[in-house]
Amino acid sequence: SKIGPNCLIFQQVTLATFVELGYHVDIGAGAKILGPLTIVNNARVGANAVVTKDVGEGKTVVGIPAKELN
């Protein structure tokens, strides 16, 4: 995995395969990031979310599977 500066990764987060995090990405406790994928700058992943697709800049994703909040 490639982790950019100022990322906040809480406990029990899983980064599987190749995951690229931009700068200032916040990942909540227990989230599963199942790559290969990219989470772009200033994005947030909710606790216990399962991310299987790329996350755009400034977006927030939550749930199983992770979906973008409006």
N, CA, C and O of each residue as an XYZ file, in Angstrom:
280
protein
N       0.831     -1.193      0.000
C       0.000      0.000      0.000
C       0.867      1.244      0.000
O       2.020      1.217      0.429
N       0.298      2.328     -0.484
C       0.981      3.620     -0.505
C       0.091      4.590      0.269
O      -1.059      4.822     -0.105
N       0.632      5.154      1.352
C      -0.150      6.025      2.230
C       0.430      7.433      2.177
O       1.613      7.639      2.448
N      -0.419      8.404      1.824
C       0.006      9.780      1.726
C       0.130     10.451      3.092
O      -0.184      9.838      4.112
N       0.586     11.704      3.120
C       0.766     12.420      4.382
C      -0.563     12.777      5.051
O      -1.587     12.943      4.388
N      -0.521     12.889      6.366
C      -1.656     13.317      7.189
C      -2.870     12.405      7.110
O      -4.003     12.868      7.239
N      -2.644     11.107      6.899
C      -3.747     10.142      6.920
C      -4.007      9.711      8.360
O      -3.080      9.597      9.161
N      -5.262      9.478      8.674
C      -5.657      9.022     10.003
C      -6.315      7.656      9.835
O      -7.395      7.543      9.254
N      -5.648      6.614     10.353
C      -6.144      5.248     10.216
C      -6.378      4.703     11.618
O      -5.432      4.517     12.384
N      -7.632      4.449     11.950
C      -7.972      3.947     13.277
C      -7.687      2.446     13.390
O      -7.228      1.825     12.431
N      -7.958      1.872     14.555
C      -7.607      0.485     14.851
C      -8.391     -0.511     14.014
O      -9.508     -0.246     13.570
N      -7.769     -1.668     13.815
C      -8.343     -2.831     13.134
C      -8.795     -2.557     11.705
O      -9.778     -3.138     11.244
N      -8.086     -1.678     11.003
C      -8.367     -1.414      9.591
C      -7.588     -2.417      8.751
O      -6.423     -2.697      9.032
N      -8.232     -2.958      7.719
C      -7.589     -3.903      6.816
C      -7.372     -3.236      5.467
O      -8.312     -2.723      4.861
N      -6.112     -3.245      4.996
C      -5.768     -2.766      3.659
C      -5.314     -3.989      2.865
O      -4.189     -4.455      3.045
N      -6.175     -4.515      1.989
C      -5.872     -5.737      1.251
C      -5.452     -5.411     -0.176
O      -5.986     -4.490     -0.795
N      -4.491     -6.174     -0.694
C      -3.904     -5.992     -2.016
C      -3.249     -4.615     -2.068
O      -2.725     -4.160     -1.052
N      -3.260     -3.930     -3.225
C      -2.614     -2.620     -3.320
C      -3.653     -1.524     -3.137
O      -4.612     -1.422     -3.902
N      -3.446     -0.714     -2.121
C      -4.334      0.408     -1.822
C      -3.489      1.670     -1.799
O      -2.455      1.721     -1.133
N      -3.931      2.691     -2.531
C      -3.229      3.966     -2.541
C      -4.106      5.027     -1.887
O      -5.226      5.279     -2.333
N      -3.590      5.647     -0.827
C      -4.305      6.706     -0.122
C      -3.650      8.037     -0.447
O      -2.428      8.162     -0.381
N      -4.455      9.030     -0.797
C      -3.941     10.371     -1.023
C      -3.644     11.037      0.308
O      -3.527     10.359      1.329
N      -3.520     12.371      0.308
C      -3.249     13.069      1.558
C      -4.546     13.338      2.316
O      -5.607     13.513      1.718
N      -4.438     13.367      3.636
C      -5.527     13.653      4.571
C      -6.748     12.760      4.349
O      -7.873     13.247      4.226
N      -6.512     11.456      4.300
C      -7.598     10.471      4.203
C      -7.863      9.934      5.601
O      -6.926      9.538      6.294
N      -9.111      9.914      6.025
C      -9.494      9.395      7.336
C     -10.226      8.069      7.142
O     -11.181      7.985      6.370
N      -9.766      7.022      7.857
C     -10.389      5.706      7.762
C     -10.831      5.279      9.153
O     -10.010      5.155     10.062
N     -12.128      5.056      9.317
C     -12.708      4.703     10.604
C     -12.350      3.295     11.048
O     -11.925      2.463     10.247
N     -12.531      3.043     12.336
C     -12.174      1.766     12.959
C     -12.880      0.594     12.286
O     -14.072      0.660     11.985
N     -12.129     -0.473     12.056
C     -12.692     -1.704     11.536
C     -13.005     -1.723     10.055
O     -13.550     -2.709      9.560
N     -12.673     -0.652      9.325
C     -12.971     -0.611      7.897
C     -12.119     -1.621      7.136
O     -10.990     -1.913      7.530
N     -12.664     -2.150      6.046
C     -11.949     -3.073      5.169
C     -11.811     -2.401      3.818
O     -12.810     -2.067      3.180
N     -10.583     -2.203      3.381
C     -10.306     -1.589      2.083
C      -9.749     -2.702      1.202
O      -8.610     -3.131      1.387
N     -10.546     -3.170      0.247
C     -10.204     -4.330     -0.563
C      -9.818     -3.889     -1.962
O     -10.680     -3.664     -2.812
N      -8.527     -3.767     -2.198
C      -7.986     -3.236     -3.435
C      -7.920     -4.280     -4.536
O      -8.421     -5.392     -4.373
N      -7.304     -3.928     -5.653
C      -6.570     -2.680     -5.833
C      -7.520     -1.507     -6.076
O      -8.460     -1.604     -6.865
N      -7.255     -0.400     -5.385
C      -8.058      0.810     -5.551
C      -7.317      2.028     -5.012
O      -6.265      1.915     -4.383
N      -7.894      3.190     -5.278
C      -7.321      4.456     -4.841
C      -8.370      5.242     -4.074
O      -9.522      5.341     -4.498
N      -7.968      5.796     -2.953
C      -8.814      6.713     -2.194
C      -8.126      8.066     -2.270
O      -7.026      8.246     -1.747
N      -8.783      9.014     -2.928
C      -8.155     10.286     -3.264
C      -8.185     11.248     -2.077
O      -8.811     10.965     -1.056
N      -7.512     12.369     -2.218
C      -7.307     13.372     -1.175
C      -8.584     13.802     -0.452
O      -9.646     13.946     -1.057
N      -8.446     14.001      0.859
C      -9.514     14.529      1.719
C     -10.773     13.657      1.766
O     -11.864     14.160      2.031
N     -10.628     12.373      1.514
C     -11.771     11.456      1.557
C     -11.904     10.867      2.963
O     -10.955     10.874      3.747
N     -13.116     10.353      3.267
C     -13.370      9.721      4.564
C     -14.080      8.395      4.343
O     -14.958      8.262      3.491
N     -13.660      7.407      5.152
C     -14.284      6.082      5.121
C     -14.851      5.842      6.504
O     -14.130      5.946      7.496
N     -16.143      5.518      6.585
C     -16.804      5.299      7.865
C     -16.349      4.014      8.546
O     -15.814      3.108      7.907
N     -16.573      3.954      9.847
C     -16.220      2.772     10.633
C     -16.952      1.542     10.102
O     -18.137      1.602      9.776
N     -16.231      0.436     10.022
C     -16.746     -0.865      9.569
C     -17.198     -0.898      8.113
O     -17.836     -1.867      7.702
N     -16.892      0.123      7.322
C     -17.252      0.114      5.904
C     -16.399     -0.911      5.162
O     -15.279     -1.213      5.574
N     -16.938     -1.443      4.067
C     -16.195     -2.348      3.194
C     -16.086     -1.670      1.834
O     -17.063     -1.598      1.088
N     -14.900     -1.175      1.519
C     -14.674     -0.402      0.293
C     -14.102     -1.317     -0.785
O     -13.077     -1.965     -0.577
N     -14.776     -1.367     -1.947
C     -14.329     -2.205     -3.053
C     -14.110     -1.408     -4.337
O     -13.680     -1.966     -5.346
N     -14.403     -0.106     -4.303
C     -14.243      0.758     -5.480
C     -13.499      2.020     -5.083
O     -13.428      2.366     -3.903
N     -12.943      2.711     -6.081
C     -12.232      3.958     -5.827
C     -13.147      4.974     -5.145
O     -14.362      4.968     -5.344
N     -12.540      5.847     -4.335
C     -13.271      6.911     -3.646
C     -12.724      8.239     -4.149
O     -11.514      8.465     -4.123
N     -13.614      9.123     -4.608
C     -13.211     10.400     -5.176
C     -12.782     11.417     -4.135
O     -12.980     11.219     -2.936
N     -12.198     12.498     -4.602
C     -11.682     13.545     -3.736
C     -12.802     14.198     -2.924
O     -13.826     14.614     -3.466
N     -12.578     14.277     -1.597
C     -13.516     14.935     -0.703
C     -14.795     14.150     -0.428
O     -15.710     14.677      0.205
N     -14.878     12.916     -0.884
C     -16.087     12.111     -0.705
C     -16.055     11.348      0.612
O     -14.988     11.096      1.171
N     -17.243     10.982      1.102
C     -17.389     10.164      2.302
C     -18.158      8.911      1.915
O     -19.215      8.990      1.289
N     -17.618      7.745      2.293
C     -18.298      6.487      2.004
C     -18.567      5.737      3.301
O     -17.752      5.760      4.222
N     -19.722      5.067      3.366
C     -20.115      4.303      4.551
C     -20.876      3.058      4.107
O     -21.414      3.013      3.000
N     -20.919      2.047      4.975
C     -21.764      0.890      4.756
C     -21.040     -0.321      4.198
O     -19.834     -0.316      3.955
N     -21.854     -1.373      4.006
C     -21.351     -2.636      3.474
C     -22.266     -3.032      2.318
O     -23.404     -3.423      2.578
N     -21.846     -2.956      1.077
C     -20.604     -2.365      0.610
C     -20.661     -0.846      0.723
O     -21.746     -0.267      0.787
N     -19.520     -0.212      0.747
C     -19.448      1.241      0.952
C     -20.117      2.000     -0.202
O     -19.883      1.720     -1.378
N     -20.953      2.967      0.178
C     -21.618      3.842     -0.782
C     -21.393      5.282     -0.378
O     -21.251      5.599      0.803
N     -21.362      6.141     -1.364
C     -21.114      7.555     -1.135
C     -22.315      8.240     -0.476
O     -23.462      8.000     -0.852
N     -22.035      9.091      0.507
C     -23.099      9.904      1.108
C     -23.399     11.081      0.198
O     -22.498     11.608     -0.455
N     -24.647     11.493      0.151
C     -25.035     12.659     -0.671
C     -24.833     13.932      0.067
O     -25.105     15.007     -0.468
